Amino acid sequence: MQKIRQNRKNVSFEELAQVLEDWGFLFVRSKGSHHRFEGLLKGKTYALTIPFHRPIKEAYITEALAIIDAVREDEDDQPSE
């Protein structure tokens, strides 16, 4: 994931899909060139639609990283048991 953070302008669809899957997202469907991923993270459902283009536009990378970062922050804010 660090590679993607450092260079958001040259990310392949496969790289982003792998990061999303690592964070619990599942590939739900595709319609044309658009692929939809959904994930249940910390009780919230998140959905991302990513066009299958090479390279993926930076805005989609930023959106995916923002969701992952929000989940990370939420985990850090939880009290220890």
PDB file of N, CA, C and O in Angstrom:
ATOM      1  N   MET A   1       0.817  -1.178   0.000  1.00  0.00           N
ATOM      2  CA  MET A   1       0.000   0.000   0.000  1.00  0.00           C
ATOM      3  C   MET A   1       0.875   1.261   0.000  1.00  0.00           C
ATOM      4  O   MET A   1       0.466   2.301  -0.517  1.00  0.00           O
ATOM      5  N   GLN A   2       2.043   1.168   0.564  1.00  0.00           N
ATOM      6  CA  GLN A   2       2.950   2.322   0.603  1.00  0.00           C
ATOM      7  C   GLN A   2       3.351   2.751  -0.804  1.00  0.00           C
ATOM      8  O   GLN A   2       3.486   3.943  -1.077  1.00  0.00           O
ATOM      9  N   LYS A   3       3.541   1.787  -1.690  1.00  0.00           N
ATOM     10  CA  LYS A   3       3.897   2.098  -3.079  1.00  0.00           C
ATOM     11  C   LYS A   3       2.798   2.934  -3.734  1.00  0.00           C
ATOM     12  O   LYS A   3       3.083   3.883  -4.464  1.00  0.00           O
ATOM     13  N   ILE A   4       1.555   2.579  -3.471  1.00  0.00           N
ATOM     14  CA  ILE A   4       0.422   3.301  -4.039  1.00  0.00           C
ATOM     15  C   ILE A   4       0.356   4.715  -3.466  1.00  0.00           C
ATOM     16  O   ILE A   4       0.088   5.668  -4.199  1.00  0.00           O
ATOM     17  N   ARG A   5       0.597   4.857  -2.169  1.00  0.00           N
ATOM     18  CA  ARG A   5       0.579   6.185  -1.546  1.00  0.00           C
ATOM     19  C   ARG A   5       1.638   7.101  -2.152  1.00  0.00           C
ATOM     20  O   ARG A   5       1.396   8.291  -2.350  1.00  0.00           O
ATOM     21  N   GLN A   6       2.795   6.551  -2.441  1.00  0.00           N
ATOM     22  CA  GLN A   6       3.894   7.366  -2.933  1.00  0.00           C
ATOM     23  C   GLN A   6       3.743   7.756  -4.399  1.00  0.00           C
ATOM     24  O   GLN A   6       4.267   8.788  -4.817  1.00  0.00           O
ATOM     25  N   ASN A   7       3.041   6.952  -5.180  1.00  0.00           N
ATOM     26  CA  ASN A   7       2.887   7.242  -6.605  1.00  0.00           C
ATOM     27  C   ASN A   7       1.466   6.894  -7.034  1.00  0.00           C
ATOM     28  O   ASN A   7       1.217   5.809  -7.559  1.00  0.00           O
ATOM     29  N   ARG A   8       0.545   7.812  -6.811  1.00  0.00           N
ATOM     30  CA  ARG A   8      -0.868   7.573  -7.117  1.00  0.00           C
ATOM     31  C   ARG A   8      -1.180   7.710  -8.597  1.00  0.00           C
ATOM     32  O   ARG A   8      -2.296   7.407  -9.019  1.00  0.00           O
ATOM     33  N   LYS A   9      -0.230   8.155  -9.381  1.00  0.00           N
ATOM     34  CA  LYS A   9      -0.492   8.395 -10.800  1.00  0.00           C
ATOM     35  C   LYS A   9      -0.179   7.198 -11.681  1.00  0.00           C
ATOM     36  O   LYS A   9      -0.481   7.222 -12.875  1.00  0.00           O
ATOM     37  N   ASN A  10       0.409   6.168 -11.134  1.00  0.00           N
ATOM     38  CA  ASN A  10       0.785   5.022 -11.953  1.00  0.00           C
ATOM     39  C   ASN A  10       0.444   3.721 -11.227  1.00  0.00           C
ATOM     40  O   ASN A  10       1.321   2.907 -10.938  1.00  0.00           O
ATOM     41  N   VAL A  11      -0.836   3.544 -10.941  1.00  0.00           N
ATOM     42  CA  VAL A  11      -1.297   2.367 -10.211  1.00  0.00           C
ATOM     43  C   VAL A  11      -2.132   1.518 -11.152  1.00  0.00           C
ATOM     44  O   VAL A  11      -3.025   2.026 -11.830  1.00  0.00           O
ATOM     45  N   SER A  12      -1.844   0.232 -11.195  1.00  0.00           N
ATOM     46  CA  SER A  12      -2.634  -0.650 -12.041  1.00  0.00           C
ATOM     47  C   SER A  12      -3.920  -1.044 -11.321  1.00  0.00           C
ATOM     48  O   SER A  12      -4.016  -0.981 -10.095  1.00  0.00           O
ATOM     49  N   PHE A  13      -4.891  -1.446 -12.109  1.00  0.00           N
ATOM     50  CA  PHE A  13      -6.154  -1.906 -11.552  1.00  0.00           C
ATOM     51  C   PHE A  13      -5.909  -3.088 -10.610  1.00  0.00           C
ATOM     52  O   PHE A  13      -6.512  -3.166  -9.540  1.00  0.00           O
ATOM     53  N   GLU A  14      -5.037  -3.993 -11.001  1.00  0.00           N
ATOM     54  CA  GLU A  14      -4.747  -5.183 -10.206  1.00  0.00           C
ATOM     55  C   GLU A  14      -4.163  -4.816  -8.841  1.00  0.00           C
ATOM     56  O   GLU A  14      -4.511  -5.425  -7.829  1.00  0.00           O
ATOM     57  N   GLU A  15      -3.271  -3.814  -8.816  1.00  0.00           N
ATOM     58  CA  GLU A  15      -2.686  -3.378  -7.544  1.00  0.00           C
ATOM     59  C   GLU A  15      -3.752  -2.821  -6.607  1.00  0.00           C
ATOM     60  O   GLU A  15      -3.789  -3.161  -5.424  1.00  0.00           O
ATOM     61  N   LEU A  16      -4.612  -1.969  -7.142  1.00  0.00           N
ATOM     62  CA  LEU A  16      -5.658  -1.387  -6.305  1.00  0.00           C
ATOM     63  C   LEU A  16      -6.648  -2.457  -5.847  1.00  0.00           C
ATOM     64  O   LEU A  16      -7.070  -2.454  -4.690  1.00  0.00           O
ATOM     65  N   ALA A  17      -7.017  -3.363  -6.738  1.00  0.00           N
ATOM     66  CA  ALA A  17      -7.934  -4.443  -6.374  1.00  0.00           C
ATOM     67  C   ALA A  17      -7.347  -5.285  -5.235  1.00  0.00           C
ATOM     68  O   ALA A  17      -8.076  -5.686  -4.328  1.00  0.00           O
ATOM     69  N   GLN A  18      -6.055  -5.552  -5.274  1.00  0.00           N
ATOM     70  CA  GLN A  18      -5.412  -6.351  -4.233  1.00  0.00           C
ATOM     71  C   GLN A  18      -5.445  -5.637  -2.885  1.00  0.00           C
ATOM     72  O   GLN A  18      -5.703  -6.263  -1.857  1.00  0.00           O
ATOM     73  N   VAL A  19      -5.185  -4.333  -2.884  1.00  0.00           N
ATOM     74  CA  VAL A  19      -5.230  -3.560  -1.638  1.00  0.00           C
ATOM     75  C   VAL A  19      -6.653  -3.580  -1.073  1.00  0.00           C
ATOM     76  O   VAL A  19      -6.844  -3.778   0.127  1.00  0.00           O
ATOM     77  N   LEU A  20      -7.638  -3.378  -1.927  1.00  0.00           N
ATOM     78  CA  LEU A  20      -9.024  -3.404  -1.465  1.00  0.00           C
ATOM     79  C   LEU A  20      -9.387  -4.766  -0.891  1.00  0.00           C
ATOM     80  O   LEU A  20     -10.030  -4.845   0.156  1.00  0.00           O
ATOM     81  N   GLU A  21      -8.984  -5.831  -1.560  1.00  0.00           N
ATOM     82  CA  GLU A  21      -9.257  -7.181  -1.060  1.00  0.00           C
ATOM     83  C   GLU A  21      -8.542  -7.437   0.261  1.00  0.00           C
ATOM     84  O   GLU A  21      -9.084  -8.101   1.144  1.00  0.00           O
ATOM     85  N   ASP A  22      -7.338  -6.918   0.396  1.00  0.00           N
ATOM     86  CA  ASP A  22      -6.600  -7.064   1.660  1.00  0.00           C
ATOM     87  C   ASP A  22      -7.346  -6.402   2.816  1.00  0.00           C
ATOM     88  O   ASP A  22      -7.223  -6.832   3.963  1.00  0.00           O
ATOM     89  N   TRP A  23      -8.119  -5.357   2.519  1.00  0.00           N
ATOM     90  CA  TRP A  23      -8.882  -4.646   3.536  1.00  0.00           C
ATOM     91  C   TRP A  23     -10.315  -5.152   3.653  1.00  0.00           C
ATOM     92  O   TRP A  23     -11.151  -4.513   4.292  1.00  0.00           O
ATOM     93  N   GLY A  24     -10.601  -6.297   3.039  1.00  0.00           N
ATOM     94  CA  GLY A  24     -11.905  -6.920   3.216  1.00  0.00           C
ATOM     95  C   GLY A  24     -12.952  -6.564   2.180  1.00  0.00           C
ATOM     96  O   GLY A  24     -14.112  -6.949   2.324  1.00  0.00           O
ATOM     97  N   PHE A  25     -12.576  -5.842   1.144  1.00  0.00           N
ATOM     98  CA  PHE A  25     -13.526  -5.533   0.086  1.00  0.00           C
ATOM     99  C   PHE A  25     -13.668  -6.743  -0.836  1.00  0.00           C
ATOM    100  O   PHE A  25     -12.719  -7.497  -1.050  1.00  0.00           O
ATOM    101  N   LEU A  26     -14.864  -6.907  -1.368  1.00  0.00           N
ATOM    102  CA  LEU A  26     -15.132  -7.980  -2.306  1.00  0.00           C
ATOM    103  C   LEU A  26     -15.546  -7.396  -3.645  1.00  0.00           C
ATOM    104  O   LEU A  26     -16.249  -6.387  -3.709  1.00  0.00           O
ATOM    105  N   PHE A  27     -15.104  -8.039  -4.705  1.00  0.00           N
ATOM    106  CA  PHE A  27     -15.556  -7.657  -6.035  1.00  0.00           C
ATOM    107  C   PHE A  27     -16.997  -8.123  -6.157  1.00  0.00           C
ATOM    108  O   PHE A  27     -17.286  -9.307  -5.981  1.00  0.00           O
ATOM    109  N   VAL A  28     -17.906  -7.198  -6.457  1.00  0.00           N
ATOM    110  CA  VAL A  28     -19.327  -7.512  -6.504  1.00  0.00           C
ATOM    111  C   VAL A  28     -19.797  -7.736  -7.933  1.00  0.00           C
ATOM    112  O   VAL A  28     -20.458  -8.731  -8.230  1.00  0.00           O
ATOM    113  N   ARG A  29     -19.452  -6.806  -8.816  1.00  0.00           N
ATOM    114  CA  ARG A  29     -19.907  -6.939 -10.206  1.00  0.00           C
ATOM    115  C   ARG A  29     -19.141  -5.977 -11.095  1.00  0.00           C
ATOM    116  O   ARG A  29     -18.428  -5.088 -10.629  1.00  0.00           O
ATOM    117  N   SER A  30     -19.314  -6.187 -12.384  1.00  0.00           N
ATOM    118  CA  SER A  30     -18.769  -5.231 -13.341  1.00  0.00           C
ATOM    119  C   SER A  30     -19.844  -4.944 -14.381  1.00  0.00           C
ATOM    120  O   SER A  30     -20.638  -5.810 -14.748  1.00  0.00           O
ATOM    121  N   LYS A  31     -19.839  -3.717 -14.832  1.00  0.00           N
ATOM    122  CA  LYS A  31     -20.754  -3.293 -15.885  1.00  0.00           C
ATOM    123  C   LYS A  31     -19.925  -2.460 -16.845  1.00  0.00           C
ATOM    124  O   LYS A  31     -19.508  -1.347 -16.525  1.00  0.00           O
ATOM    125  N   GLY A  32     -19.694  -3.009 -18.015  1.00  0.00           N
ATOM    126  CA  GLY A  32     -18.787  -2.351 -18.941  1.00  0.00           C
ATOM    127  C   GLY A  32     -17.389  -2.374 -18.368  1.00  0.00           C
ATOM    128  O   GLY A  32     -16.878  -3.432 -18.000  1.00  0.00           O
ATOM    129  N   SER A  33     -16.775  -1.218 -18.292  1.00  0.00           N
ATOM    130  CA  SER A  33     -15.414  -1.158 -17.745  1.00  0.00           C
ATOM    131  C   SER A  33     -15.395  -0.820 -16.260  1.00  0.00           C
ATOM    132  O   SER A  33     -14.319  -0.708 -15.673  1.00  0.00           O
ATOM    133  N   HIS A  34     -16.565  -0.654 -15.638  1.00  0.00           N
ATOM    134  CA  HIS A  34     -16.626  -0.270 -14.236  1.00  0.00           C
ATOM    135  C   HIS A  34     -16.777  -1.499 -13.339  1.00  0.00           C
ATOM    136  O   HIS A  34     -17.656  -2.336 -13.543  1.00  0.00           O
ATOM    137  N   HIS A  35     -15.905  -1.582 -12.353  1.00  0.00           N
ATOM    138  CA  HIS A  35     -15.911  -2.698 -11.413  1.00  0.00           C
ATOM    139  C   HIS A  35     -16.303  -2.175 -10.035  1.00  0.00           C
ATOM    140  O   HIS A  35     -15.774  -1.165  -9.570  1.00  0.00           O
ATOM    141  N   ARG A  36     -17.222  -2.862  -9.398  1.00  0.00           N
ATOM    142  CA  ARG A  36     -17.721  -2.417  -8.099  1.00  0.00           C
ATOM    143  C   ARG A  36     -17.187  -3.327  -6.997  1.00  0.00           C
ATOM    144  O   ARG A  36     -17.262  -4.554  -7.077  1.00  0.00           O
ATOM    145  N   PHE A  37     -16.648  -2.683  -5.973  1.00  0.00           N
ATOM    146  CA  PHE A  37     -16.158  -3.373  -4.781  1.00  0.00           C
ATOM    147  C   PHE A  37     -16.973  -2.896  -3.593  1.00  0.00           C
ATOM    148  O   PHE A  37     -17.295  -1.713  -3.487  1.00  0.00           O
ATOM    149  N   GLU A  38     -17.302  -3.812  -2.706  1.00  0.00           N
ATOM    150  CA  GLU A  38     -18.014  -3.444  -1.489  1.00  0.00           C
ATOM    151  C   GLU A  38     -17.320  -4.090  -0.308  1.00  0.00           C
ATOM    152  O   GLU A  38     -16.799  -5.202  -0.394  1.00  0.00           O
ATOM    153  N   GLY A  39     -17.328  -3.364   0.796  1.00  0.00           N
ATOM    154  CA  GLY A  39     -16.713  -3.888   2.002  1.00  0.00           C
ATOM    155  C   GLY A  39     -17.471  -3.447   3.231  1.00  0.00           C
ATOM    156  O   GLY A  39     -17.998  -2.336   3.283  1.00  0.00           O
ATOM    157  N   LEU A  40     -17.524  -4.313   4.211  1.00  0.00           N
ATOM    158  CA  LEU A  40     -18.113  -3.993   5.499  1.00  0.00           C
ATOM    159  C   LEU A  40     -16.956  -3.814   6.467  1.00  0.00           C
ATOM    160  O   LEU A  40     -16.294  -4.772   6.864  1.00  0.00           O
ATOM    161  N   LEU A  41     -16.733  -2.558   6.834  1.00  0.00           N
ATOM    162  CA  LEU A  41     -15.604  -2.240   7.700  1.00  0.00           C
ATOM    163  C   LEU A  41     -16.103  -1.491   8.922  1.00  0.00           C
ATOM    164  O   LEU A  41     -16.704  -0.423   8.806  1.00  0.00           O
ATOM    165  N   LYS A  42     -15.853  -2.046  10.069  1.00  0.00           N
ATOM    166  CA  LYS A  42     -16.243  -1.431  11.338  1.00  0.00           C
ATOM    167  C   LYS A  42     -17.734  -1.093  11.360  1.00  0.00           C
ATOM    168  O   LYS A  42     -18.126  -0.030  11.842  1.00  0.00           O
ATOM    169  N   GLY A  43     -18.566  -2.002  10.835  1.00  0.00           N
ATOM    170  CA  GLY A  43     -20.001  -1.833  10.875  1.00  0.00           C
ATOM    171  C   GLY A  43     -20.586  -0.931   9.804  1.00  0.00           C
ATOM    172  O   GLY A  43     -21.800  -0.731   9.766  1.00  0.00           O
ATOM    173  N   LYS A  44     -19.763  -0.390   8.945  1.00  0.00           N
ATOM    174  CA  LYS A  44     -20.232   0.472   7.863  1.00  0.00           C
ATOM    175  C   LYS A  44     -19.980  -0.213   6.525  1.00  0.00           C
ATOM    176  O   LYS A  44     -18.957  -0.869   6.329  1.00  0.00           O
ATOM    177  N   THR A  45     -20.921  -0.052   5.619  1.00  0.00           N
ATOM    178  CA  THR A  45     -20.739  -0.596   4.278  1.00  0.00           C
ATOM    179  C   THR A  45     -20.175   0.496   3.379  1.00  0.00           C
ATOM    180  O   THR A  45     -20.707   1.603   3.299  1.00  0.00           O
ATOM    181  N   TYR A  46     -19.104   0.157   2.718  1.00  0.00           N
ATOM    182  CA  TYR A  46     -18.462   1.076   1.782  1.00  0.00           C
ATOM    183  C   TYR A  46     -18.542   0.463   0.388  1.00  0.00           C
ATOM    184  O   TYR A  46     -18.380  -0.747   0.226  1.00  0.00           O
ATOM    185  N   ALA A  47     -18.787   1.285  -0.601  1.00  0.00           N
ATOM    186  CA  ALA A  47     -18.825   0.835  -1.981  1.00  0.00           C
ATOM    187  C   ALA A  47     -17.937   1.732  -2.826  1.00  0.00           C
ATOM    188  O   ALA A  47     -17.965   2.956  -2.706  1.00  0.00           O
ATOM    189  N   LEU A  48     -17.162   1.109  -3.667  1.00  0.00           N
ATOM    190  CA  LEU A  48     -16.288   1.837  -4.588  1.00  0.00           C
ATOM    191  C   LEU A  48     -16.501   1.297  -5.994  1.00  0.00           C
ATOM    192  O   LEU A  48     -16.497   0.085  -6.210  1.00  0.00           O
ATOM    193  N   THR A  49     -16.685   2.185  -6.928  1.00  0.00           N
ATOM    194  CA  THR A  49     -16.762   1.800  -8.329  1.00  0.00           C
ATOM    195  C   THR A  49     -15.508   2.326  -9.010  1.00  0.00           C
ATOM    196  O   THR A  49     -15.254   3.530  -9.044  1.00  0.00           O
ATOM    197  N   ILE A  50     -14.734   1.396  -9.551  1.00  0.00           N
ATOM    198  CA  ILE A  50     -13.453   1.741 -10.146  1.00  0.00           C
ATOM    199  C   ILE A  50     -13.482   1.389 -11.638  1.00  0.00           C
ATOM    200  O   ILE A  50     -13.699   0.229 -11.989  1.00  0.00           O
ATOM    201  N   PRO A  51     -13.268   2.371 -12.518  1.00  0.00           N
ATOM    202  CA  PRO A  51     -13.180   2.057 -13.945  1.00  0.00           C
ATOM    203  C   PRO A  51     -11.889   1.290 -14.242  1.00  0.00           C
ATOM    204  O   PRO A  51     -10.832   1.593 -13.687  1.00  0.00           O
ATOM    205  N   PHE A  52     -11.989   0.320 -15.102  1.00  0.00           N
ATOM    206  CA  PHE A  52     -10.830  -0.483 -15.475  1.00  0.00           C
ATOM    207  C   PHE A  52     -10.091   0.222 -16.611  1.00  0.00           C
ATOM    208  O   PHE A  52     -10.274  -0.103 -17.784  1.00  0.00           O
ATOM    209  N   HIS A  53      -9.265   1.182 -16.247  1.00  0.00           N
ATOM    210  CA  HIS A  53      -8.440   1.913 -17.200  1.00  0.00           C
ATOM    211  C   HIS A  53      -6.991   1.813 -16.738  1.00  0.00           C
ATOM    212  O   HIS A  53      -6.714   1.528 -15.573  1.00  0.00           O
ATOM    213  N   ARG A  54      -6.089   2.047 -17.656  1.00  0.00           N
ATOM    214  CA  ARG A  54      -4.674   1.990 -17.309  1.00  0.00           C
ATOM    215  C   ARG A  54      -4.021   3.324 -17.624  1.00  0.00           C
ATOM    216  O   ARG A  54      -4.091   3.762 -18.772  1.00  0.00           O
ATOM    217  N   PRO A  55      -3.407   3.976 -16.694  1.00  0.00           N
ATOM    218  CA  PRO A  55      -3.514   3.715 -15.254  1.00  0.00           C
ATOM    219  C   PRO A  55      -4.841   4.243 -14.706  1.00  0.00           C
ATOM    220  O   PRO A  55      -5.554   4.984 -15.383  1.00  0.00           O
ATOM    221  N   ILE A  56      -5.150   3.859 -13.503  1.00  0.00           N
ATOM    222  CA  ILE A  56      -6.370   4.327 -12.849  1.00  0.00           C
ATOM    223  C   ILE A  56      -6.175   5.794 -12.494  1.00  0.00           C
ATOM    224  O   ILE A  56      -5.092   6.199 -12.071  1.00  0.00           O
ATOM    225  N   LYS A  57      -7.217   6.579 -12.667  1.00  0.00           N
ATOM    226  CA  LYS A  57      -7.122   8.001 -12.348  1.00  0.00           C
ATOM    227  C   LYS A  57      -6.857   8.195 -10.860  1.00  0.00           C
ATOM    228  O   LYS A  57      -7.350   7.449 -10.015  1.00  0.00           O
ATOM    229  N   GLU A  58      -6.079   9.202 -10.575  1.00  0.00           N
ATOM    230  CA  GLU A  58      -5.636   9.485  -9.211  1.00  0.00           C
ATOM    231  C   GLU A  58      -6.809   9.685  -8.246  1.00  0.00           C
ATOM    232  O   GLU A  58      -6.698   9.339  -7.070  1.00  0.00           O
ATOM    233  N   ALA A  59      -7.911  10.229  -8.716  1.00  0.00           N
ATOM    234  CA  ALA A  59      -9.066  10.481  -7.843  1.00  0.00           C
ATOM    235  C   ALA A  59      -9.605   9.182  -7.241  1.00  0.00           C
ATOM    236  O   ALA A  59     -10.035   9.172  -6.087  1.00  0.00           O
ATOM    237  N   TYR A  60      -9.590   8.095  -8.000  1.00  0.00           N
ATOM    238  CA  TYR A  60     -10.083   6.809  -7.482  1.00  0.00           C
ATOM    239  C   TYR A  60      -9.125   6.234  -6.448  1.00  0.00           C
ATOM    240  O   TYR A  60      -9.552   5.619  -5.471  1.00  0.00           O
ATOM    241  N   ILE A  61      -7.851   6.431  -6.663  1.00  0.00           N
ATOM    242  CA  ILE A  61      -6.849   5.969  -5.696  1.00  0.00           C
ATOM    243  C   ILE A  61      -7.015   6.744  -4.392  1.00  0.00           C
ATOM    244  O   ILE A  61      -7.004   6.162  -3.307  1.00  0.00           O
ATOM    245  N   THR A  62      -7.167   8.048  -4.508  1.00  0.00           N
ATOM    246  CA  THR A  62      -7.333   8.907  -3.334  1.00  0.00           C
ATOM    247  C   THR A  62      -8.583   8.517  -2.552  1.00  0.00           C
ATOM    248  O   THR A  62      -8.555   8.475  -1.322  1.00  0.00           O
ATOM    249  N   GLU A  63      -9.671   8.234  -3.248  1.00  0.00           N
ATOM    250  CA  GLU A  63     -10.911   7.827  -2.578  1.00  0.00           C
ATOM    251  C   GLU A  63     -10.729   6.513  -1.815  1.00  0.00           C
ATOM    252  O   GLU A  63     -11.160   6.397  -0.667  1.00  0.00           O
ATOM    253  N   ALA A  64     -10.106   5.545  -2.436  1.00  0.00           N
ATOM    254  CA  ALA A  64      -9.880   4.256  -1.782  1.00  0.00           C
ATOM    255  C   ALA A  64      -8.987   4.419  -0.548  1.00  0.00           C
ATOM    256  O   ALA A  64      -9.271   3.846   0.504  1.00  0.00           O
ATOM    257  N   LEU A  65      -7.922   5.190  -0.673  1.00  0.00           N
ATOM    258  CA  LEU A  65      -7.015   5.406   0.462  1.00  0.00           C
ATOM    259  C   LEU A  65      -7.712   6.168   1.585  1.00  0.00           C
ATOM    260  O   LEU A  65      -7.453   5.906   2.760  1.00  0.00           O
ATOM    261  N   ALA A  66      -8.589   7.105   1.241  1.00  0.00           N
ATOM    262  CA  ALA A  66      -9.323   7.859   2.263  1.00  0.00           C
ATOM    263  C   ALA A  66     -10.226   6.933   3.081  1.00  0.00           C
ATOM    264  O   ALA A  66     -10.329   7.082   4.298  1.00  0.00           O
ATOM    265  N   ILE A  67     -10.869   5.990   2.423  1.00  0.00           N
ATOM    266  CA  ILE A  67     -11.728   5.044   3.145  1.00  0.00           C
ATOM    267  C   ILE A  67     -10.881   4.167   4.060  1.00  0.00           C
ATOM    268  O   ILE A  67     -11.242   3.945   5.216  1.00  0.00           O
ATOM    269  N   ILE A  68      -9.774   3.675   3.556  1.00  0.00           N
ATOM    270  CA  ILE A  68      -8.890   2.834   4.379  1.00  0.00           C
ATOM    271  C   ILE A  68      -8.349   3.625   5.556  1.00  0.00           C
ATOM    272  O   ILE A  68      -8.290   3.102   6.669  1.00  0.00           O
ATOM    273  N   ASP A  69      -7.951   4.880   5.338  1.00  0.00           N
ATOM    274  CA  ASP A  69      -7.437   5.716   6.423  1.00  0.00           C
ATOM    275  C   ASP A  69      -8.508   5.995   7.476  1.00  0.00           C
ATOM    276  O   ASP A  69      -8.209   6.025   8.669  1.00  0.00           O
ATOM    277  N   ALA A  70      -9.753   6.200   7.043  1.00  0.00           N
ATOM    278  CA  ALA A  70     -10.848   6.436   7.991  1.00  0.00           C
ATOM    279  C   ALA A  70     -11.063   5.217   8.867  1.00  0.00           C
ATOM    280  O   ALA A  70     -11.324   5.344  10.063  1.00  0.00           O
ATOM    281  N   VAL A  71     -10.954   4.045   8.280  1.00  0.00           N
ATOM    282  CA  VAL A  71     -11.111   2.811   9.051  1.00  0.00           C
ATOM    283  C   VAL A  71      -9.954   2.666  10.031  1.00  0.00           C
ATOM    284  O   VAL A  71     -10.162   2.280  11.181  1.00  0.00           O
ATOM    285  N   ARG A  72      -8.755   2.967   9.592  1.00  0.00           N
ATOM    286  CA  ARG A  72      -7.580   2.898  10.481  1.00  0.00           C
ATOM    287  C   ARG A  72      -7.732   3.840  11.674  1.00  0.00           C
ATOM    288  O   ARG A  72      -7.457   3.459  12.811  1.00  0.00           O
ATOM    289  N   GLU A  73      -8.174   5.076  11.408  1.00  0.00           N
ATOM    290  CA  GLU A  73      -8.361   6.053  12.486  1.00  0.00           C
ATOM    291  C   GLU A  73      -9.427   5.584  13.463  1.00  0.00           C
ATOM    292  O   GLU A  73      -9.281   5.739  14.675  1.00  0.00           O
ATOM    293  N   ASP A  74     -10.499   5.010  12.929  1.00  0.00           N
ATOM    294  CA  ASP A  74     -11.576   4.496  13.774  1.00  0.00           C
ATOM    295  C   ASP A  74     -11.049   3.387  14.673  1.00  0.00           C
ATOM    296  O   ASP A  74     -11.410   3.318  15.847  1.00  0.00           O
ATOM    297  N   GLU A  75     -10.200   2.521  14.137  1.00  0.00           N
ATOM    298  CA  GLU A  75      -9.623   1.448  14.936  1.00  0.00           C
ATOM    299  C   GLU A  75      -8.725   2.014  16.034  1.00  0.00           C
ATOM    300  O   GLU A  75      -8.705   1.492  17.148  1.00  0.00           O
ATOM    301  N   ASP A  76      -7.980   3.080  15.726  1.00  0.00           N
ATOM    302  CA  ASP A  76      -7.091   3.697  16.719  1.00  0.00           C
ATOM    303  C   ASP A  76      -7.866   4.377  17.833  1.00  0.00           C
ATOM    304  O   ASP A  76      -7.380   4.471  18.960  1.00  0.00           O
ATOM    305  N   ASP A  77      -9.074   4.855  17.526  1.00  0.00           N
ATOM    306  CA  ASP A  77      -9.893   5.555  18.522  1.00  0.00           C
ATOM    307  C   ASP A  77     -10.649   4.617  19.452  1.00  0.00           C
ATOM    308  O   ASP A  77     -11.187   5.052  20.471  1.00  0.00           O
ATOM    309  N   GLN A  78     -10.695   3.337  19.109  1.00  0.00           N
ATOM    310  CA  GLN A  78     -11.446   2.394  19.939  1.00  0.00           C
ATOM    311  C   GLN A  78     -10.687   2.127  21.241  1.00  0.00           C
ATOM    312  O   GLN A  78      -9.467   1.962  21.222  1.00  0.00           O
ATOM    313  N   PRO A  79     -11.405   2.082  22.377  1.00  0.00           N
ATOM    314  CA  PRO A  79     -10.721   1.790  23.641  1.00  0.00           C
ATOM    315  C   PRO A  79     -10.249   0.340  23.686  1.00  0.00           C
ATOM    316  O   PRO A  79     -10.882  -0.556  23.129  1.00  0.00           O
ATOM    317  N   SER A  80      -9.154   0.139  24.343  1.00  0.00           N
ATOM    318  CA  SER A  80      -8.617  -1.222  24.503  1.00  0.00           C
ATOM    319  C   SER A  80      -9.489  -1.985  25.476  1.00  0.00           C
ATOM    320  O   SER A  80     -10.016  -1.429  26.439  1.00  0.00           O
ATOM    321  N   GLU A  81      -9.630  -3.277  25.202  1.00  0.00           N
ATOM    322  CA  GLU A  81     -10.420  -4.121  26.121  1.00  0.00           C
ATOM    323  C   GLU A  81      -9.537  -4.819  27.092  1.00  0.00           C
ATOM    324  O   GLU A  81     -10.023  -5.569  27.938  1.00  0.00           O
TER     325      GLU A  81
END
